[in-house]
């Protein structure tokens, strides 16, 4: 078994402390018709029960399948660590092979992760990720033990050490997890840290628009969203209107637009940054997660907002060039080659 990465001293700040789902991703390539026949909407993130997860695994998880620790926030903190930052994750797993795979994989990536594996209840969370011929991805997720995350699981001392506490919007579907995110945000702000939120998924925004808006207005310093998510959040019909709405809030909004790059909005300041050219887009899984990783690394190391966005573009560009949501090359080396030396 791998060991936990060397942790900074108890008083040493950690760049990013994330609260999210602990999932193992099984990434498979399938035609649109196959996914539709399985009863799954293309491009969505679907919450499924354990029998459905077992069925999808039997039918689709065969042959050459990529299996890695996943979850949106987990992908982000792995990216931060890959860039040379310090990162930790708060999430729940069960005491089972999937949970041990997740734990070992995350620690091997350099992330601080000290779970209390559950010996009873549902198994560890897992997600079947369908990658379509056009590189779009569809996710069917059994949350399992990850769904049991609650306020008691939030390590307040760890959160207090975070320069940024990063919240995964997917957790907003679960009342106890929602309470855990809210408590983590308040603890982070009380300790003088910043709070970041990823809206995660347009379907999640549709379900929780009003409570997301309340959280964003009261607790969030840094917001990550793609174009469809930010339009839904503000109930507008154009990106310009959504950017204007974000500008009225007391936060930094990092808004991704796929091949059009990203736009950062901070009050009266608006910064557009192009996407990094990619020879072939293979799989968009994790693109937003890795963009957040690059941005957060820059943000926690004193970079200006434009350079933060450029770091995000480099990280996202790497991950969409291959299958899976984890970098297969050194993001630090890629960023240094593209942008010059990074701040430590």
N, C-alpha and C positions, 0 to 999 in steps of 0.2 A: 504493500500500500504506500502511496506517496505521502509525504509529510506536508504539513501546512507551511506555506511560504513564511520566511522570517518576518515577523511582525515588527513594525516600528514600536518604540517604547510607548508605554501607556499614555504618555502626554504628547507624543508626536502626532502632528496632524496627518490625516489621510486625505489624498486628493478627492476621491469620490467614494462615498458609502451609498450603495444602492439597496433599495428594498424592492423585491420582485418575485416572480415565479421561478422555481427550480424545476426545469423540464429537461428531458433528454429528447433531442430532435432526431427523428428518422427521416432523412431527406431522400425522396424518390422522384424520378422523372416520369410523367404520365401525360397522355393526350387530354385535351379538354373534355372530350366525350367520356373518357373513363372516369374522370373526376365527377362530372355531372351525373353519370350513372350511379355513382356511389352516394348521391344525394347531397353533394357539397357545392356551395356557391363559389365560383371562381373568384379569387382575390380576397376572400374573406378569412377571418379567424373565427372558427366555430368551436364552441365548448361542447364536448361530448362526454357521455358516461363511460364507465369502464367496459361494459360489454361491447359498445360500439368501437372503442379503442382496440379491443382484442380482435374484433372483426376486421377492421382496417389493417391491422398488422398482419393478420393471416392472409388477407387478399393482396396486399400491396408491398409489405416489407419483406421482400425476398430478393435473393441474388446480391448484387453489388450495391449495398445500401450504406450511406454515410450516417453514422450515429455519433453524436457529440452532445455534450452538455449544452443546453440552450436556455431559452427564455430571453425576453427582450433586454431586461436590465442586466442579466448575466452576460449577454453578448457585449453590452456596452462596457462593463467593467473589465472584461477580458481585453477589449480594445485599448482601454486606458493603460492597463498593465503592459500591453505589447508596445505602446509608445514610450514606456519607461516611467509611467506614473505609479502611484500607490492606489490600490483599490480594494474594496471589501464588499461582500454581498450578505444581505440578511434575507434568508429564504428557508423554506421547510422541505425536508425530504423524509422518506421512510427508510427504515433499516432493511433494505432489500438490494438486489444487484443493480437495479436502475439508480437508486439513491447513491450507492457507492461509486458507480460509474460517474455520475454527476460530480460528486465531491472530489474524486481523484482528478478528474479532468480539469475542474476549475482551479484546484490548487496547483496543478502542473502548469497552468497558464499564468501563475503568479498572483492569483487573487486570494485575499484573506477570506476564508470561509470556515466558520465554526458552528455547524448546525447541531441540533439535538435530534438525531434520527428517531422517528416514531416507530415503536415496536407493535403498535396496534393501529387499526383503521385502514384507510385506503393505501394502496401502493404509491410509489413515487410518481410524479407527473411525467407525462410523455406527450410528444406531439408528432403526428405524421404530417410532414411538409411535402406537398405536391408541387413540383416545379414544372411549369407548362412550357411548350415549345417557344413561346414569346418571352420566356424568362420570368413571367409573373409567377407568384407563389400563392398557394392556398393552404391554410393550416387547420388541422383538426386536432384539438387539444383536450386531453384528459388531465385535469389539474391534479387530481389525486391528493397526496399529502400537501402539495403546495397550497391547496385551497384552505388548509387549516391555519394559515398564518393569521395571527391576531396580535393585539397590543402587547401581550405578555412575551411575544417572540422578538420584539424590538429591543436590541441591545442599546440602551440609552447612552452608555459610556462610549460605545463605538460611534454612534451618531454624533455625539458631541465632538468627536475628533475629526469629523468630516469637514473639509472645506466646502464641499457641495454634497448634499444628500439628494440622491436621484430617485424619483418615484416612478414606478411603472404603471401606466394608466390601465392596463389590463386588469389589475387587481381591484379596480373600482367596482367590478361586478359582484364582489363578495363582501357582505356587511362587516365581518370581523377584519378582513384585510383592509377594507376602506378605513376602519377605525385605526388600524395599525399605521397606515400611510399618514393619516391626519396627525396622529401622535408623533410620528417621526418628524414630520414637517415642523411642528411646534417645538419639539426638542431641539432640532437643528437651529431654528431661528433664535431660541433662547440662549444657545451656546455661541451665537455670533456667526453661524455658518449660513450659507446660501441654500436655497431649496430649488431643485429643478424637477420638472414634470414632463414626461413623454405622454402625449395623448394616445399613442400606441396603435389605434385602429379606428377607422371611421364608424364602424358599427358600435364600438364602445362609446364614441362621442354621441351618436344618435340616442343611445340608451340613457346617457347620463349628462346630457347637455347642461342642465341647470346647475347640478351640483359641481360639475367640472368648472363652470364659469365662476361659481362662488369660491372654489378652491383657488383658481387662477388669480382672482381679484384680491384675495386675502392673504394667501400663503406662499405664492410662487414668485421667485426671482428670475427664473430662466425657464422658458417654455419651448419644447420641441414638438413640431407638428409638420405633417406634410400638407399639401395644398387642399386636398379634399377634407381633411380633418379640421383645418382652421376655418374653412368656409362653413362647415357644419357647426362648429363651436359658436361662431358669431351670427349664424343665420343669414349670410349674405350670398350674393350670386357672382361675385368676382374676387379675384385674388387681391386687387388693389383695395377694395373695400375691406377685406379681411386684414390686410396690412395696416390700413388706417385705424381699424378698431384696436389692433394690437398696440399701435403707437400711443393710444390713449391710456394704456395701462402702465403701471410703474414696474416694468420688467423688461427683460431682453427676450425677444421671440426669435428663434432660429427656425425658419420655415423652408422646408425642402420642396423642390419642384421637379424631381427626377432629372431628366436630361437637360432641363433648363437651369440646373444648379440650385442655389439657395439664396434666400433673402433674409438678412438680419435686420430686425426693427428694434430700436431702442429710443423711445421718445421721438424726437425730431430727426434722429439719425436713421437712414436706411442704406444698407450696404448690399449690393448684389454681387454674388460670386459665382462664376461658371462652374459647371461640373468638370471633373477631370476626364479627359477623353479615354475611352476604354475600347480596345480593339474589338471585343465581342462581349456583349452582355449575356452571361450564362444563367445567372440566378440572382434575383433581386432580394432574396431572403437576407435580412440583417442589414440592408443598406442604411436605413434610418438609424438603427442601433449603432452602427459604426460611425456614421456621421456625428452622432451625439458623442461618441467616444473621443473623436478628434477634437471636436469643439470644446468638450469639457477638459481635455488635457490642456489645451491652450488657455482656457479660461482660468484654470487653477494654477497656471504658471505665468500669469501676468501678461499674456499676449493681448494685442488689441483685437476688437471684434472681427475685423476683416481676416486677420491671420487665423483666428479661431475657426472661422468658416472654411478657410482654405485647408486647414488641417482636417476638418470634417470631410471635405470633398476628397482629399487623398485617401482617407480611410474607407470611405464609401466606395470609391473607385476600385480599390483593391478587392473588396469582398464581392462585388457583383461580377467579377471576372472568372469566378469559379463556383462550384457547388458548395453550399454550406454557408453558415453565418459567422464563421470565424476566420480571421486572417491567416493566410498560408505563407505570407512573407512578412518580414519585419516592417511594421508600419513606421517605426522610427527612421529606418534607413530610407524608405520611400519618401517620407516627409522631408527629411534632410536633403535628399537629392532634389526635390521639387522646390523647397522653400528656404533652404539654408538651415544652419544649426538651430536646434530647438532649445528653449530655455529649460534648465533642470529645476 
